[in-house]
Amino acid sequence: MPNALQVITTVVVGVMVGVEFSVAFVINRILNALPGDSGQLGRAHGGRMLGAVMPIWYITSLVLAAAWAITGWHHPGTGLVVTAAGLLILSVIMSILLLVPINNRSKTWTPENRPADWKEQMNRWDRYHHIRVAVIIAAFTLLVTALT
């Protein structure tokens, strides 16, 4: 039977996956389809909002997975949890090196000050984000599998 730490970790990571999946495959597609400058303004606002929350969520997810791995070191499924924690580390590294620099620029953009290549930068962010979503889905899947 799963303990509270395992359940909390799985729920926290699972909800994070849901938010990031929604951003990648729902929210950004909606924003990209809006007329005029609305989509770019929406992405800038989303970058400010989620840029403030997601770092805490990613680090909390990683700390919880590490705590689960440490406290359950001699239990079956620990290898899955360690691998999931490794994937969460990868997602944090990807965020810091690839996504955050673009997000930090784009969250200040307005139609008056955005660079000429803003769409290319958003497309690059989207590509990196899709890869990060795949990584955290894999981590989540491993955590769910470790519960059984």
Secondary structure as GFF3:
##gff-version 3
##sequence-region A 1 148
A	DSSP	alpha_helix	4	22	.	.	.	ID=ss1
A	DSSP	pi_helix	23	27	.	.	.	ID=ss2
A	DSSP	alpha_helix	28	33	.	.	.	ID=ss3
A	DSSP	alpha_helix	38	71	.	.	.	ID=ss4
A	DSSP	alpha_helix	78	94	.	.	.	ID=ss5
A	DSSP	pi_helix	95	99	.	.	.	ID=ss6
A	DSSP	alpha_helix	100	106	.	.	.	ID=ss7
A	DSSP	alpha_helix	118	147	.	.	.	ID=ss8
###
